[in-house]
Amino acid sequence: MTINQISIFLENKYGKLSEILSLLGKEHIRIIAATIADTSEFGIMRIIVSDPQKAYAILKENNVSANLTDVLAVVTGSSADDFAETLAHFTKAGLSIEYMYCFAVNGKAILIIRTNNREAAREVIRRQNIEYICESDLIQL
């Protein structure tokens, strides 16, 4: 029910993003989803990739500051109403969404969600019968 996300600390310097993406590209790592939050000094790039363990090892071997994090990947329609309906289940359970981003595949939106309580969020997904993606599904995307 969870997938591995890689969070990468990026200095806000010219060419740094390209450098990191090139490291992964040389090893044929596919990026499935990505988001970057930045300030004037640094950024955090969060990525979902085809082989997170290999990508993480590559980054660490090249002294890139990175962490592996478990996140939830739930499937929903791509309208704002669909997003709201899906997220309402977590809100009703008293869960906070720490961050979220999404990508679309075959007409469906995949919400990558980090909550303040992963176990309670898993229970919401089970109870509400929310479709989700697990790590093994990523290879097929």
Summary of the structure (lengths in Angstrom):
residues: 141
radius of gyration: 15.7
end to end distance: 15.7
largest distance: 46.4
contacts: 401
relative contact order: 0.21
helix: 34%
strand: 39%
